[in-house]
């Protein structure tokens, strides 16, 4: 596995492992296979693992603790706070208040069974809490020795600047893939300017770019069933796009997943994507992306192909989009 520097101190694998699907949002969990996948990640040298307190209502952090208890020194663990169930136990709300954060971090430390969290993200930006207050409280956790680095997720350029002025932000996590490129205009240049590691989640467009996904076969409890890209008006466009992308990958001599991840990696040395999986075979496939080098012709062919299938749809439904910071 090849490595990249994080915050000028830590040597992290060039791709990380998104752990959400092991416990949350993507069908039925399989803890045995997930634990085998986590152990295999260590064998491959993938040391940057991403979770959150909301994934499986804490069960994802508990799952990871099975490996952390014996191999803590081999893993750079990132988790997040903020999302929680609504007052009636239904729906989802976001709470970025210092009061909630202080409770959330202690709960995450217990579930992960670690003394310190390497990277602690605010899962979103709370419009009801001044970002200076939230980041200030997060910085206090560093002073208390509970976390090492601060991160934000789905934050706007304005929020990143405000936060970074209070305490250095080491990582920004946002969705980024061949089908989701909103961050290219402002966010990517700003992260490079400020020395922030950019961490793309869903770098395979939630599986679309692998060309192995049968949308019709997704179980009813799969998170993707509610997303616009999986609806009838965009389904055919995206299936055709994935098919043609796979043809380009075949000509390159790699899998579609490797080709798509290689494209993300090529967008900057400060980028560490975290493709999510709960299966060893997909983890191995993803890991091979670090050895794929794209040529100028590859980039041109990809851009030409994407223009042929423009009706990709929104990445989130309306409810999810409301929680994305645009301030």
N, C-alpha and C positions, 0 to 999 in steps of 0.2 A: 504494500500500500504506500502511495506517495503522501507527503504531508505538506501542510501549509501553516504559517505562523498565525496565531490568534493573539491579538493585543500585544504583539511583540515579545511575548513571553512563553506561551504554550505552543507545543507542536501538535497540531491536530490532523487527523486523517483528512485527505482532500475531499472525501465525501463522508457525511455523517449518517446516522441512522435515526429516522423518525419513527417513534415507537407508538404513536397514537392508535394505529390500526390494530395493534395487538389486543387492545382492550376497549376500543371506542369507535363507533361510527361506521365500521366496515364489516358488517356481518357478525357472525358468531365467533367469539374468542376461542383460541386453541392454546392454552397456557403451555402445554408440553412442547409444541412446535415453536412457540414464541421464545421459550427459554433456550431451546436448541439453537434458534436463530441468534439470540444474544451471545451465546457462547461461541458460535461460529463467527460472529462479528469480531470478537477478540482474536480468534485465529487469523482472520484476514487483516488485522491491524486497524479496524474501524473503531476508533476510541471516542468519538464525539456522539453522545446519545442524547436525544431530545424527548422530553415528556412534558406533562403539565398536571397540576393537581386536579383539573377537571376531567381528564381522560379516564373514563370508567369510574368517575366519582372517587378518584384516589387509587383505584385498583391497579392502574398502570405503574404508578410509583412503587407500589408494593411488589408488583411483578419484577421490576428492575432490581429491587433490593435483594432478590435471590442471588444475583450475580455480584452486586456491589459488596455484599458482606464478605466475599472471598477475594475479589479482584478490584477493590476500590482504587488502588494506585494505577490501574491500567485504563481507567475510564474518566473522561471529562464529562460530567453530568450537567445537563441544562434542564431546568424546569420553569414553570410559569405560574403566575397567580392572577386572580381577578374574576374569572367566570365562576358563577355559582347558580344553583337552582333558584327560581323565584320564591317569594314568600309562601306561596301555596304549594311548593314542592314541584311545580310545573313551570315550563318555560325556562329561559336562561336570561340572567341579568349580569351586568358587569359592575364590579366594585373595586375601584382603584384607590380607595382611601387608605391612609396610613394605618388606621385602626384594623381594617380587614387584613392588610398585608402582614401585620405583626402576628396575627393568628395563623394566617396561611403559611408563612414560612416555617413556623414551628411544626405545623402539621406535616408539611412536606419533609422536613428533616427527620421526623419520626417515621413516616412511611418509607422513605428511602433508606432509613437506618444509617445515616451518615452524619458526621460532625459539621461538615461545611458543604454548601452547594457551590459548584464551580461557576455556573452562569445562571443568574436569576432574571427572568423576563417579566415585565408587565405584559400580560397577554393582549391587552388593547390599551387605548388611551381613553380615560374616563372624562367625558365632557363636563361632569359635575365636580371634578376635583382638579384644582390647579396643578399643572404638571410639575411645577416647582416643588409643591408639597409632596407629591408622590415620589419623585426622584430623590428628593432630600431624605425621605424616610427610607428609601432603598439604600442610599449611601450610608445611612446609619447602620444598616445591617453589615456592611463591609467593616466598619469600625468595630462592630461587636463580634466579628469573626464568624458570622453565620453564612456569608456568601463571599465570593471572590470578585465577580464581575457583574456589571449591570447590562441588561438588554431591554430592548423594546420590540414590540411586534405590531405590524401593520400601522406604523406611525407615519404621519405626514412629514414633509421636509421642515415645516415650521415647528412642529412638536419636537423633532429630533434636535434642531438647533437650540431650542429652549432647554431641553433636557441636558444636552451636552454642556451647556454653560453652567449648569448646577453641579454636575459630576460627569466625568468621561463615560460615554456610552460605548461599550466594547463591541456590542453586536446588535444588528437590526435584523429581525426575521420578518419576511413578507413573502407572499406567494409570487413565484417567478418561474416561468417556463416558456416554451415556444408559443404557447397560446395565451399567456398572461404576462404582458410586457410593460405595464403601466409604470413600473419603477425606473425604466430606462431614462426618462426625461430628466427627473430631478433627483431621485433617491440614490441611484447608483453613483452618479458623480459626487453627490454630497458625502456619501459613505467613504468614498476614496479620498476626498479632501480632508475629512476629519479623522481618517485612520480607523474607521469602523468596519468590522467584518460583517459582510452581508451574507445572511443565511436564508437561501430560498427554500420554502416548504412547497410541497406538491410540484417538484421540478419535472415530474412526468405527467403533469396535468391530470392528477388523480387517476393515473393508469391509462389514460387515453393514448399517450404517445408510445405505449408498448406494443400496440396493435394485437394484444392478446385478450382484450377485454370485450366480453359479450354483454353489452348494456342491458339487453332484454333478460339476461339470466341473473342480474343482481338481485339479492334477496330484498324483501320489503323493508328491512331495518337497516339497509345500507344508506349511509349519509348522502351518497351521490344521487340517489333516486330523486331528491328534491332540488337538485341543481339544474339550472337552465341548459347546461351543455349536454345533459342526458335526456332532454325532452325531445318530443317528436320533431319539432321544427328545426332543430339543430343536429339531431342524432345522425341523420344520413350524411350531412356535411362532414361531421367529425369522424365518422367511420371511414369515409373516403379519404379524408386528410391523413388519418393514421395509416391507412393502407399504402398510400403513395409515399409517405415518410418511411415506411418499412422497406419499400423498394430502394430508396436512397441508401438506407442503412445496409441492405444486402450488398449493394454495389461497393460500399465502403468496407465490407467484410466484417461487420459487427452486427449486434442486435439493435433493434429500435431503441430500447432503453439505454443502451450504451451510447448510441449516437445522440440521443436527446440530452443525456447528462453531460456528454463531452461538449455539447454546444453551450450549456449553462456554465460549465467550468471555464470555457474559453472567454467568457465575458469579463473576467477580471481575476487577478491573483488574490484578491481579498474576499473571494466568494467560496463558501463551503455549503453546497446543497445537502439537504437531509431527506433523500427519498425514503418514504416509509414502506415497510414490509413486515410481515410476520412469518415469512417462509424463507428457508435457507436458499432454495434455488433462485429466488429473485434477488436475494442479497448478493449471491455470488455473481449474478449477471450484472447488477449495478456496480459492483466493485471493479469490474473490468473496464468501466468507462474512463478511469484515470489514465489508461494507456492508449486511448484513442486521440489522435491529433487531427484536428480539422484543418483543411486547406482553404484558401480563398475560394476555390471552386466549390467546395462543400458548402460554405456559407452562402454563396450565390445560389446554388441549387436549392437549398433549404428555403431561402427567402422567396424565390420564384414559386416554389411549390405552395407555400403558405398563402400567397396572393391568389392562388386558384381556388381556395376554399375559405372565403372570408367570414362565412356565417357560423362562427364558432360559439356564439352566445356568451352571456355574462358568466363569470366564474362563481358568483354567489347568487342566491335568491335575494329578494328585497329585504327580508329580515336580517340576513347575514351582512348585507352591504351597509345597513344602518350602523353597524358596530365597527365599521372601518373608519379610521380617523381621516378626515379631509380638511382639518382646520389649518 
